[in-house]
Amino acid sequence: RNHIGKYIIFLALAIALQVDSATGDSCTSIKYRNAWRKGQNGKLTFTFPKKTSSWEAIVVFDKPLTDFRVYKANVKKISPTKFKITNKRYNGVQKKGGVVKSGWQSRFGKSKKPPKITSINLMKPSCGGSGSGTSATTIATTTIPQTIGLSKCLTITHGHSWNQGQDGKLEIHFPKAVSEWEVLVQFDRPVTNFQCYAGDVTRINDNTFRISNRNYNGEQAAGSVVESGWQATFESSETPVVMTGADLVGVDCSSVTTTTETTTITTTTTEATTTTTEATTTTTEAATITTVSSTTETFTTTTTDAASTVGVTFAPISGCSTEIETKNSWDTGLDGRITVQSAEDINGWEMEIEFEGNIESFSFYTAELISFENGIAKIRNKNWNAFISSGQKLTIDYQALFSFGEEAPKVLNVMVNGATCSASGTTTASPGTTDTTTEQITTTQQSTTTQTTTTTTVQTTTTSVSTTTADGSTTTGSNPVSGCNTELETKNSWDTGLDGRITLQSSEDINGWEMEIQFDGNINSISFYTADLISLENGVAKIKNKEWNAFVSSGQKLTIDYQALFSYGEDQPQILSVKVNGATCSATGTTTTVSTTVQTSPSTTTQQISTTSTGSTTSSGSTTSSGSTTSSGSTTVPTTTGSTSTTDSSSCVGATKYNYDEAIELSNLFYQAQRSGPLDTFGDFNHEKIPYRGDSCLTDGSDNGVDLTGGYFDAGDYVKFNFPMAASTTLLAWGAIDFSAGYSAAGQSQSTLNTIKWATDYFIKCHVSPNELYAQVG
């Protein structure tokens, strides 16, 4: 009886130990890390028993998956629970005893318990028979203390802070060799978001986070150091958060002595001088917290053994290639794109871009700007695009602004994680220009300088007027500003409305703003895209900041786009004044674009006018219906008759109340904004009007070995439904056939064909075989 009882106990223990274990061979091991409602990730390790030029493994789960990915391998779905893993191009060749470690991620339907790997076997090369099984272990569950102290293995530095954020640097000193690591950090109060660039971050509670190693930096030798930048955001406050605790989990740090030389450089900038003050150098043992503050701008660097280290440390790469393209340019700026490709996986990246020419400001849509000085921009990854697999293309879109009259700056050099990338293909789009004739006109009334430009277009004569007004600044209300200036621009106009832009710049920091805009005419309604409307009364619109653009630093430009609607037949309203937090802003450069149409009697043809004039002192600015422009300086320019565009009965401009040409154009742009896949396949994507979009879903269908990229997203979602897409495409095609003259007159024939072709090309891809059609992706 005793023997039977012992056997039952032993059997129960054996079953309990195997609950989270995977049956496999001695060449493989599995670890689970984080799990969430519909996903889980972990780590796979393959040890090769002999030399091989390629390898593959089979993984089986206990429940169906919707997706399974291994970052350093190709994955092919055999069944919902069974997957084949094969090597990437760069890691197929392995010597005897070679090891490949890779993170993995699975996705599944809603489940109380995530699926587990029940078996994993190295099939090629054969492991030489199945072993007794390799347990799928995880790092032991850590009991989180209410208060986390400062471990001697950690050094914390606090760097820049602002009203909603704090950044800094974290050093992890390893007293012994480890194969993976975790760090617990704690702040003095709740944090809305926390990032550590050299680790994966998991939130534990409002002010406590777990940092786990990334794939490339888990293994650390005794005495090694991992350095990482970090950033925390919090609810708006004058006092930044402080990282009060940090602990290296499971490692005895009592014997560690860290000597860290911390240098604080405070830079104060005045109108003509720059003063640099170097603070006292301090040497400390154990963990060091350095908090820096100054009236202007403070840079904190930590040096060890006299070697300066600034920012984030990323794994180096052996090489990369780039494609550099200027998508659009104008007289004070350009939209550009840098496409980077590497032959190896990149897990976290920092890029250095060197330009030729002076640049005033930068915006990167898919990266974080670290610094910009002496023509060199340093950027780093966002959370969602830190990992780039071998051969994958990373696209970085940006906008650069420079002074009027200067040449557009060019990219000279690109470095990624310290490696200089070769320019495998550099293309530059020509600036979008039109042949224009400019008459410089000076008047003495109210010290106003007026510049008139007549532009040859299909349907409009465009006039640009620059006005400079005096500053009558007053300072009232909370958070006042001493002064500001604005640039006013009308981007587009029609007979019942206009699209405008206000660009604000202040010589001091603004933390929360309210703007008052006074128009000279009646406005029925007004919409602001980057601000909240408070009121509109008697031609005065009051707006306030959104949560994300409340803070405007000194010298930074804040752009406010709007649309104003007014009654048909009324004059287009102009902005008279702009106030910010009670201060009247001076108009350093007011640009107004007015769209007009010269219409003749029904029996004549409206012709566009190209004028050439050498300039005169005054001008009436009149355009006559006979097709000539007359200046009061006795210069009459004849109408161009040879290649002039004409308006026939199919054109709606000037003949109807609404601008249907523009309506068709905007409809096509709406479809462009819904595109999935590589946006510029046809070379027609309008990045200027849709700057927030980038390439997406570039691996659709790859899990089944087919290409299902392209098509349109449905109803603002990230799903492609073929049935409603086909219905929309049918109606578009029908209209393009039946009303082809209207599309042609609006200059939208090719754009509409591209809109239709984007869908039909996708439908052709979905029909992968005579009896197989993919109907939904997402």
LOKOLVO-287560 format. One line per 10 residues: number of its first residue (from 0); for each residue x, y, z of C-alpha. Coordinates in Angstrom, 2 decimals. Layout:
NUM> X:Y:Z; ...
This chain:
0> 0.00:0.00:0.00; 2.84:2.41:0.83; 4.45:1.72:-2.56; 1.16:2.43:-4.35; 0.68:5.66:-2.43; 4.20:6.84:-3.25; 3.67:5.96:-6.89; 0.42:7.98:-7.04; 2.13:10.99:-5.42; 5.05:10.70:-7.83
10> 2.67:10.45:-10.81; 0.71:13.52:-9.66; 3.91:15.53:-9.30; 5.07:14.44:-12.75; 1.75:15.49:-14.31; 1.87:18.84:-12.49; 5.38:19.51:-13.73; 4.37:18.79:-17.33; 1.36:21.16:-17.44; 3.36:23.93:-19.13
20> 5.92:21.74:-20.83; 6.36:20.99:-24.50; 7.39:17.61:-25.83; 10.37:18.22:-28.04; 13.93:17.23:-28.77; 17.13:18.16:-27.03; 17.93:20.73:-29.75; 15.03:23.07:-28.96; 13.73:25.05:-26.01; 10.75:27.36:-25.49
30> 10.08:30.21:-23.12; 6.86:32.14:-22.58; 6.95:35.83:-21.71; 3.93:38.14:-21.91; 0.35:37.12:-22.57; -2.70:39.30:-23.25; -6.33:38.78:-24.22; -5.67:37.61:-27.78; -1.92:37.19:-27.93; 1.24:35.81:-26.38
40> 4.97:36.06:-26.99; 8.11:34.24:-25.96; 11.49:32.99:-27.04; 12.66:29.97:-29.07; 16.19:28.55:-29.01; 17.60:26.12:-31.60; 20.93:24.35:-30.98; 22.30:22.58:-34.06; 23.81:19.10:-33.61; 25.88:19.31:-36.79
50> 26.90:21.66:-39.57; 24.05:22.65:-41.92; 23.32:25.03:-44.79; 19.59:25.31:-43.98; 17.21:24.22:-41.25; 13.54:23.73:-40.43; 11.41:22.83:-37.42; 7.78:21.88:-36.72; 5.79:23.56:-33.93; 2.42:22.31:-32.66
60> 0.03:24.22:-30.36; -2.78:22.82:-28.23; -5.33:25.36:-29.57; -5.89:27.01:-32.98; -4.04:30.23:-33.74; -4.99:33.11:-36.03; -1.34:34.05:-36.56; 2.12:32.82:-35.56; 5.40:34.64:-36.18; 9.04:33.89:-35.44
70> 11.18:36.99:-35.94; 14.34:35.23:-37.13; 12.63:32.59:-39.26; 10.02:32.15:-41.99; 6.75:30.58:-40.88; 4.33:28.54:-43.02; 0.94:27.50:-41.73; 0.23:23.77:-42.10; -2.98:23.81:-40.03; -4.43:26.17:-37.42
80> -2.37:24.39:-34.75; 0.69:23.28:-36.74; 3.41:25.45:-38.30; 6.67:24.93:-40.18; 9.62:27.18:-39.32; 12.47:27.63:-41.82; 15.63:29.71:-41.76; 15.98:33.26:-43.10; 18.54:33.92:-45.84; 21.12:35.26:-43.44
90> 20.99:32.50:-40.77; 20.63:29.27:-42.77; 24.30:28.33:-42.50; 25.08:27.03:-39.00; 28.11:25.25:-37.62; 27.95:22.32:-35.19; 26.87:23.66:-31.82; 25.56:26.87:-33.40; 22.60:28.55:-31.67; 19.74:30.64:-33.06
100> 17.57:32.50:-30.55; 14.43:34.27:-31.67; 11.41:35.93:-30.22; 7.99:34.65:-31.30; 4.42:35.88:-31.11; 1.10:34.10:-31.46; -2.41:35.47:-31.90; -5.64:33.64:-31.22; -9.34:34.08:-30.61; -10.62:35.24:-27.27
110> -9.53:32.66:-24.68; -9.18:32.49:-20.92; -5.86:30.68:-21.30; -3.43:31.29:-24.16; -2.51:28.31:-26.39; 0.61:26.39:-25.37; 3.23:24.75:-27.56; 2.73:21.01:-27.17; 5.70:19.95:-29.29; 8.61:21.42:-31.19
120> 11.13:19.38:-33.17; 14.12:20.26:-35.29; 13.50:18.35:-38.52; 16.50:19.49:-40.57; 19.11:18.68:-39.53; 17.68:15.85:-37.48; 18.37:16.14:-33.80; 19.17:12.39:-33.62; 16.03:11.23:-31.92; 13.51:12.75:-29.56
130> 14.62:13.60:-26.11; 12.63:13.41:-22.94; 11.22:16.84:-23.64; 12.29:20.37:-22.97; 10.26:22.33:-20.48; 8.81:25.58:-21.69; 9.93:27.64:-18.74; 9.46:31.27:-17.94; 11.29:33.64:-15.64; 10.00:32.93:-12.19
140> 6.99:34.98:-11.15; 8.27:37.96:-9.19; 6.49:39.21:-6.11; 6.28:42.97:-6.61; 7.10:44.85:-3.40; 5.04:47.90:-2.55; 8.19:50.01:-2.54; 11.16:49.22:-4.80; 14.56:50.30:-3.55; 17.65:51.30:-5.50
150> 19.78:48.31:-6.46; 23.55:48.78:-6.68; 23.36:47.22:-10.15; 21.37:50.19:-11.50; 22.34:53.79:-12.19; 19.55:56.24:-13.02; 19.99:59.63:-14.66; 17.20:62.17:-15.18; 17.64:64.36:-18.28; 15.21:66.74:-20.00
160> 11.74:67.40:-18.60; 8.68:69.26:-19.85; 5.15:69.77:-18.63; 4.02:66.25:-19.58; 7.22:64.23:-19.79; 10.65:63.30:-18.47; 13.50:61.43:-20.12; 16.74:60.02:-18.86; 19.23:57.19:-18.95; 19.39:53.80:-17.24
170> 22.58:51.75:-16.77; 22.37:48.06:-15.81; 25.58:46.55:-14.37; 25.77:42.74:-14.39; 27.93:41.20:-11.60; 27.58:37.72:-13.16; 26.76:36.20:-16.54; 23.06:35.94:-17.41; 21.10:34.59:-20.39; 18.17:36.97:-19.83
180> 17.25:39.73:-17.42; 14.44:41.78:-15.94; 14.40:45.14:-14.20; 11.61:46.58:-12.04; 11.35:50.39:-11.96; 9.09:52.60:-9.88; 8.14:56.29:-10.08; 7.06:58.67:-7.35; 3.59:59.03:-8.85; 1.38:57.61:-11.68
190> 2.82:57.58:-15.20; 0.65:57.47:-18.36; 3.35:55.84:-20.51; 6.89:54.53:-20.05; 9.43:53.50:-22.69; 12.86:51.96:-22.26; 14.59:51.68:-25.62; 16.80:48.67:-24.83; 14.02:46.55:-23.33; 10.41:45.44:-23.59
200> 8.20:47.25:-21.07; 5.19:45.75:-19.25; 3.01:47.84:-16.92; 2.46:46.38:-13.44; 0.48:49.25:-11.89; 0.15:53.03:-12.21; 3.76:53.78:-11.28; 5.59:50.43:-11.57; 6.92:48.74:-14.72; 8.86:45.63:-15.68
210> 11.64:45.92:-18.31; 12.64:42.65:-20.04; 15.62:42.17:-22.32; 15.22:42.29:-26.09; 16.28:39.43:-28.34; 19.70:40.89:-29.05; 20.78:41.87:-25.51; 19.56:39.05:-23.23; 22.94:37.36:-22.86; 25.34:39.42:-20.77
220> 28.81:38.53:-19.50; 29.95:39.24:-15.94; 30.97:42.89:-15.67; 29.05:44.01:-18.76; 26.80:47.09:-18.82; 23.58:47.76:-20.75; 22.82:51.44:-21.25; 19.40:52.65:-22.38; 17.50:55.88:-22.75; 14.04:56.04:-21.21
230> 11.06:58.37:-21.39; 8.02:58.72:-19.13; 4.90:60.78:-19.77; 2.40:61.95:-17.16; -0.56:64.23:-16.64; 0.34:67.88:-17.17; 2.31:69.17:-14.18; 4.97:71.73:-13.37; 6.93:69.06:-11.46; 8.28:66.09:-13.47
240> 8.08:62.51:-12.23; 11.12:60.95:-10.54; 12.25:57.33:-10.91; 12.62:56.49:-7.22; 13.36:52.78:-7.43; 15.01:50.23:-9.71; 15.94:46.59:-9.10; 17.65:43.91:-11.21; 15.40:40.91:-10.55; 17.00:37.74:-9.19
250> 20.57:39.08:-9.14; 22.57:39.67:-5.95; 24.05:43.15:-6.30; 25.45:43.52:-2.78; 29.03:43.15:-3.97; 28.70:45.64:-6.84; 30.57:48.94:-6.64; 29.82:51.31:-9.53; 31.89:54.41:-10.01; 30.03:56.77:-12.29
260> 31.28:60.18:-13.32; 28.26:62.38:-14.01; 28.74:65.62:-15.94; 25.98:68.20:-16.14; 26.28:70.86:-18.85; 23.97:73.85:-18.60; 23.63:75.97:-21.74; 22.09:79.44:-21.52; 21.46:81.27:-24.78; 21.02:85.06:-25.01
270> 20.74:87.31:-28.06; 24.46:87.54:-28.72; 26.31:85.21:-26.34; 26.32:81.56:-25.34; 27.51:80.69:-21.85; 28.52:77.14:-20.99; 28.92:76.20:-17.34; 30.32:72.82:-16.30; 29.09:71.65:-12.94; 31.20:69.90:-10.32
280> 32.15:66.32:-11.16; 30.95:63.90:-8.49; 32.00:60.30:-7.90; 29.53:58.03:-6.14; 29.30:54.42:-5.18; 26.04:52.45:-5.55; 23.05:53.77:-7.48; 23.14:57.41:-8.57; 20.13:59.59:-9.33; 20.97:62.88:-11.04
290> 18.18:65.41:-11.53; 19.02:68.39:-13.74; 17.17:71.66:-14.04; 18.02:75.02:-15.56; 16.31:78.14:-16.82; 16.92:77.29:-20.45; 18.08:73.91:-21.73; 20.02:71.17:-19.95; 21.90:68.20:-21.37; 22.95:65.35:-19.10
300> 25.58:62.83:-20.12; 27.06:60.00:-18.09; 30.62:58.90:-18.77; 32.35:55.75:-17.62; 36.13:55.31:-17.90; 36.33:58.74:-19.58; 34.30:57.50:-22.56; 31.28:59.70:-23.29; 28.03:57.88:-23.94; 24.92:59.81:-24.88
310> 21.42:58.51:-25.64; 20.44:54.94:-26.49; 22.72:52.03:-27.30; 21.54:49.91:-30.21; 23.00:46.72:-31.63; 25.33:47.55:-34.55; 24.62:46.30:-38.06; 27.08:45.33:-40.75; 25.52:47.37:-43.56; 22.39:48.82:-45.15
320> 21.11:50.51:-48.30; 18.88:53.54:-48.79; 16.59:55.05:-51.38; 16.24:58.83:-51.04; 13.36:60.68:-52.63; 11.95:64.20:-52.59; 8.18:63.75:-52.94; 7.20:67.40:-53.12; 8.91:70.77:-52.75; 8.04:74.46:-52.63
330> 9.94:77.70:-52.08; 10.37:77.23:-48.31; 10.18:73.49:-47.75; 10.06:69.94:-49.03; 8.47:66.57:-48.27; 11.00:63.75:-48.44; 11.23:60.00:-47.98; 14.13:57.78:-46.90; 13.72:54.02:-47.42; 16.19:51.82:-45.51
340> 16.84:48.11:-46.09; 19.20:45.85:-44.13; 20.43:42.30:-44.76; 19.99:41.46:-41.10; 17.36:41.92:-38.41; 17.37:45.28:-36.62; 15.77:45.42:-33.17; 15.77:49.07:-32.22; 17.46:51.69:-34.40; 18.92:55.16:-34.40
350> 19.49:57.02:-37.66; 21.80:59.91:-38.47; 20.95:61.94:-41.61; 23.39:64.52:-42.94; 22.04:67.30:-45.16; 23.68:69.75:-47.51; 22.21:73.18:-46.87; 20.56:75.11:-44.05; 17.33:73.76:-42.52; 15.18:75.70:-40.05
360> 12.96:72.88:-38.76; 12.18:69.20:-39.20; 9.16:66.94:-38.77; 9.39:63.14:-38.95; 6.10:61.23:-39.21; 7.40:57.73:-38.42; 10.35:58.48:-36.11; 11.28:60.52:-33.05; 13.63:63.48:-33.58; 16.50:63.38:-31.05
370> 18.52:66.37:-32.19; 19.31:68.56:-35.15; 22.49:70.61:-35.41; 25.04:71.52:-38.07; 22.90:69.98:-40.79; 22.72:66.55:-39.10; 19.39:65.14:-37.90; 19.38:62.27:-35.40; 16.21:60.23:-35.10; 15.18:56.97:-33.48
380> 12.40:54.42:-33.84; 8.91:54.68:-32.49; 7.61:51.77:-30.37; 5.74:50.15:-33.23; 8.56:50.17:-35.83; 11.59:49.29:-33.69; 11.93:45.80:-35.20; 12.87:45.49:-38.89; 13.33:42.00:-40.27; 16.00:41.13:-42.81
390> 15.11:42.46:-46.27; 12.14:44.48:-44.98; 11.97:48.11:-46.12; 11.62:50.83:-43.48; 10.09:54.05:-44.82; 10.82:57.36:-43.08; 8.74:60.33:-44.30; 9.74:63.82:-43.25; 9.19:67.52:-43.91; 12.03:70.04:-43.89
400> 11.56:73.82:-43.90; 14.21:76.33:-45.01; 14.47:80.06:-45.75; 12.89:81.60:-48.83; 15.38:81.98:-51.68; 17.71:79.20:-50.51; 18.22:75.98:-52.45; 16.38:72.88:-51.26; 18.73:70.87:-49.00; 19.85:67.41:-50.16
410> 20.60:64.27:-48.17; 24.36:63.59:-48.25; 24.67:60.58:-45.96; 22.55:58.16:-43.88; 23.85:56.05:-40.97; 21.84:53.39:-39.09; 23.17:52.11:-35.74; 26.62:53.33:-36.71; 26.71:51.78:-40.19; 26.86:54.04:-43.27
420> 24.16:53.05:-45.75; 24.85:52.93:-49.47; 22.48:54.93:-51.68; 21.22:52.16:-53.96; 18.74:54.46:-55.66; 18.30:58.20:-55.28; 15.41:59.93:-57.00; 14.42:63.56:-56.67; 11.06:64.89:-57.73; 11.10:68.30:-59.37
430> 9.48:71.06:-57.35; 5.88:71.66:-58.25; 6.13:74.97:-60.10; 4.05:76.82:-62.65; 5.09:79.45:-65.17; 4.17:82.72:-63.54; 4.57:86.39:-64.31; 5.15:88.69:-61.35; 4.65:92.43:-61.24; 6.30:94.11:-58.26
440> 4.05:96.97:-57.21; 4.72:99.49:-54.46; 2.03:101.71:-52.95; 2.42:104.30:-50.20; -0.92:103.89:-48.47; -0.62:102.51:-44.90; 2.97:101.34:-45.61; 1.66:98.26:-47.37; 3.73:96.27:-49.85; 1.65:94.43:-52.44
450> 2.85:91.71:-54.77; 0.57:90.55:-57.57; 1.12:87.32:-59.46; -0.97:86.16:-62.43; -0.73:82.37:-62.80; -1.76:80.46:-65.95; -4.03:77.57:-64.93; -6.95:75.73:-66.47; -9.76:77.68:-64.84; -8.42:80.30:-62.45
460> -6.31:83.41:-62.17; -4.46:83.36:-58.83; -3.40:86.54:-57.05; -0.95:86.62:-54.12; -0.94:89.63:-51.82; 1.66:90.19:-49.07; 0.79:92.63:-46.30; 2.72:93.72:-43.25; 0.85:95.36:-40.38; 2.04:97.07:-37.22
470> 2.07:95.30:-33.89; -0.30:96.54:-31.25; 0.53:93.93:-28.63; -1.30:93.78:-25.33; -0.85:91.22:-22.62; -3.92:90.09:-20.69; -5.40:86.97:-19.19; -3.67:83.88:-17.81; -0.40:82.63:-19.24; 0.07:85.81:-21.32
480> 2.66:86.14:-24.04; 4.69:89.29:-24.64; 4.48:89.04:-28.42; 3.92:86.78:-31.39; 3.76:86.85:-35.15; 1.61:85.05:-37.68; 1.65:84.01:-41.31; -1.81:83.96:-42.90; -2.56:81.95:-45.99; -5.64:81.02:-47.98
490> -4.88:77.62:-49.50; -7.99:77.29:-51.64; -11.23:79.20:-52.19; -14.52:78.92:-54.02; -17.73:80.94:-54.25; -19.04:79.87:-50.81; -15.94:79.04:-48.80; -12.20:78.90:-48.31; -9.49:76.70:-46.80; -7.02:78.73:-44.76
500> -3.93:78.36:-42.61; -2.62:80.39:-39.67; 1.02:79.80:-38.66; 1.87:81.12:-35.21; 5.35:81.73:-33.79; 6.24:83.12:-30.36; 9.56:84.24:-28.89; 8.74:82.48:-25.63; 7.26:79.17:-24.47; 3.45:78.96:-24.48
510> 1.86:76.35:-22.21; -1.80:76.31:-23.16; -3.24:78.86:-25.57; -6.46:80.53:-26.65; -6.67:82.34:-29.98; -9.06:85.05:-31.17; -9.35:85.52:-34.95; -11.23:88.51:-36.35; -12.55:88.44:-39.94; -13.74:91.46:-41.97
520> -16.88:89.75:-43.24; -19.70:87.47:-42.19; -18.97:83.76:-41.77; -21.74:81.19:-41.59; -19.58:78.43:-40.11; -15.93:77.59:-39.47; -14.10:74.32:-38.77; -10.63:73.93:-37.24; -8.67:70.71:-37.70; -6.03:71.22:-35.00
530> -7.95:73.30:-32.45; -11.27:73.32:-30.61; -13.82:76.01:-31.52; -15.13:77.92:-28.49; -17.40:80.44:-30.23; -18.10:82.32:-33.47; -19.86:85.68:-33.13; -19.84:88.86:-35.24; -16.99:87.61:-37.42; -14.77:86.71:-34.43
540> -13.77:83.05:-33.93; -12.39:81.95:-30.58; -10.47:78.67:-30.42; -8.27:76.82:-27.92; -5.56:74.20:-28.07; -6.07:70.48:-28.35; -4.55:68.39:-25.55; -1.61:67.31:-27.70; -0.58:70.77:-28.99; -1.02:72.87:-25.85
550> 2.71:73.42:-25.43; 4.47:75.56:-28.06; 8.18:76.09:-27.42; 9.97:79.34:-28.17; 10.57:79.73:-31.91; 8.43:76.69:-32.78; 5.80:77.18:-35.49; 2.23:76.15:-34.70; 0.03:75.55:-37.76; -3.75:75.98:-37.54
560> -5.72:74.84:-40.62; -9.36:75.80:-40.99; -12.31:75.97:-43.39; -14.72:78.92:-43.42; -18.07:78.97:-45.24; -19.97:82.14:-46.25; -23.02:83.04:-48.34; -22.98:82.87:-52.14; -22.32:86.26:-53.72; -20.56:87.76:-50.71
570> -16.94:88.85:-50.73; -14.42:86.40:-49.40; -13.71:87.28:-45.73; -10.15:88.27:-44.82; -8.45:87.99:-41.42; -8.00:91.40:-39.79; -6.20:90.39:-36.59; -5.08:87.41:-34.52; -4.70:87.43:-30.73; -3.04:84.72:-28.65
580> -3.62:84.71:-24.89; -4.54:88.38:-25.15; -1.53:89.50:-27.21; -2.10:90.85:-30.74; 0.21:89.06:-33.17; 1.99:90.95:-35.92; 1.58:89.62:-39.46; 5.16:89.11:-40.58; 4.01:87.69:-43.90; 0.41:87.54:-45.00
590> -0.25:85.49:-48.10; -3.71:85.36:-49.59; -4.59:83.10:-52.48; -7.80:84.11:-54.29; -9.37:81.87:-56.92; -11.39:83.73:-59.57; -12.88:82.93:-62.94; -13.32:85.40:-65.81; -16.64:84.55:-67.43; -17.82:85.92:-70.79
600> -21.19:85.87:-72.50; -22.64:82.45:-73.45; -21.65:82.97:-77.11; -17.93:83.37:-76.39; -15.20:81.08:-75.13; -13.45:81.77:-71.82; -9.71:81.76:-72.37; -6.89:81.69:-69.85; -4.39:84.49:-69.93; -0.60:84.25:-69.76
610> 0.95:87.66:-69.12; 4.48:88.99:-69.32; 5.37:92.37:-67.86; 8.55:94.08:-66.76; 6.84:95.72:-63.81; 5.57:99.22:-63.20; 5.12:101.49:-60.22; 1.35:101.13:-59.85; -1.26:98.74:-61.15; -5.00:98.55:-61.34
620> -4.78:94.75:-61.21; -7.74:94.39:-63.58; -8.37:91.45:-65.88; -10.61:92.20:-68.88; -12.97:89.72:-70.55; -11.37:90.38:-73.92; -8.41:88.36:-72.72; -5.80:90.98:-71.80; -4.29:92.33:-68.60; -3.82:96.10:-68.51
630> -1.37:97.84:-66.20; -1.69:101.55:-65.50; 1.92:101.84:-66.60; 0.61:101.67:-70.22; 1.70:98.08:-70.79; -0.96:95.94:-72.50; -0.26:92.25:-72.86; -2.14:90.42:-75.64; -4.00:87.19:-75.07; -2.18:83.94:-75.81
640> -4.32:82.17:-78.42; -2.37:79.15:-79.62; -2.32:76.68:-76.71; -4.88:78.28:-74.47; -7.29:76.00:-72.59; -10.97:76.55:-73.31; -14.08:75.97:-71.27; -16.89:74.07:-72.99; -20.39:73.25:-71.84; -19.17:70.24:-69.84
650> -17.24:72.37:-67.33; -19.06:73.25:-64.12; -16.78:76.07:-62.91; -18.50:79.44:-63.08; -21.70:77.91:-64.48; -22.96:76.37:-61.22; -23.17:77.39:-57.60; -20.69:74.73:-56.43; -17.24:73.71:-57.61; -17.82:70.14:-58.81
660> -14.30:69.90:-60.22; -12.99:70.14:-56.69; -15.62:67.71:-55.40; -14.38:65.04:-57.82; -10.77:65.71:-56.88; -11.52:65.43:-53.16; -13.48:62.22:-53.76; -10.44:60.64:-55.40; -8.26:61.86:-52.53; -10.69:60.21:-50.11
670> -10.08:56.88:-51.83; -6.31:57.50:-51.74; -6.55:57.92:-47.97; -8.21:54.47:-47.69; -5.46:52.69:-49.64; -3.84:49.60:-48.15; -0.38:48.43:-49.15; 2.42:50.48:-50.77; 0.76:53.84:-51.43; 2.90:54.96:-54.36
680> 2.45:51.92:-56.60; 0.99:54.19:-59.31; 3.22:57.14:-58.43; 0.19:59.37:-57.82; -0.28:59.46:-54.05; -0.77:63.03:-52.78; 1.55:63.17:-49.75; 1.07:66.94:-49.44; -2.68:66.73:-48.83; -2.56:63.36:-47.02
690> 0.67:63.63:-44.99; -0.47:61.32:-42.19; -0.67:58.15:-44.31; 2.15:55.69:-44.90; 2.54:52.23:-46.40; 0.61:49.55:-44.49; -0.17:45.82:-44.39; 2.75:44.92:-46.63; 2.65:41.23:-45.62; -1.06:40.53:-46.26
700> -1.43:36.95:-47.46; 2.12:35.94:-46.61; 0.89:33.56:-43.91; -0.72:31.51:-46.72; 2.01:32.08:-49.26; 0.06:34.54:-51.45; 0.27:38.28:-52.13; -2.88:40.07:-50.95; -1.42:43.57:-50.58; -3.41:46.51:-51.91
710> -7.13:47.19:-51.98; -9.06:49.61:-49.77; -9.76:49.59:-46.04; -13.45:49.50:-45.20; -15.27:52.22:-43.24; -12.18:53.45:-41.39; -11.32:49.94:-40.19; -8.26:47.85:-40.96; -10.21:45.17:-42.81; -10.60:44.69:-46.56
720> -14.08:43.37:-47.50; -14.33:42.45:-51.17; -18.12:42.72:-51.51; -18.58:46.40:-50.52; -15.30:47.24:-52.28; -16.63:45.66:-55.48; -19.93:47.57:-55.17; -18.12:50.91:-54.79; -15.80:50.12:-57.68; -18.73:49.20:-59.93
730> -20.45:52.53:-59.29; -17.21:54.44:-59.82; -16.58:52.71:-63.13; -20.20:53.23:-64.23; -19.98:56.96:-63.51; -16.60:57.27:-65.23; -18.09:55.74:-68.41; -21.43:57.59:-68.46; -19.99:60.99:-67.44; -16.54:60.77:-68.98
740> -16.82:64.32:-70.38; -17.30:65.73:-66.88; -14.32:63.84:-65.47; -12.24:65.01:-68.41; -13.28:68.65:-68.01; -12.38:68.47:-64.31; -8.96:67.04:-65.16; -9.75:63.94:-63.08; -9.96:61.18:-65.70; -6.60:59.57:-64.90
750> -7.07:59.96:-61.13; -10.46:58.24:-61.36; -9.03:55.41:-63.46; -6.31:54.94:-60.84; -8.97:54.83:-58.12; -10.78:52.05:-59.99; -7.58:50.18:-60.93; -6.39:50.13:-57.30; -9.41:47.97:-56.47; -9.45:45.79:-59.61
760> -5.74:44.98:-59.31; -6.44:43.78:-55.78; -9.40:41.63:-56.93; -7.13:39.94:-59.48; -4.65:39.14:-56.69; -7.45:37.66:-54.58; -8.34:35.18:-57.35; -5.35:32.96:-56.63; -6.60:29.90:-58.56; -9.59:28.99:-60.78
770> -11.65:27.81:-57.80; -10.19:29.89:-54.96; -10.98:33.52:-54.11; -9.99:35.44:-50.97; -12.98:37.55:-49.91; -11.79:39.21:-46.71; -8.42:40.20:-45.29; -7.82:41.73:-41.89
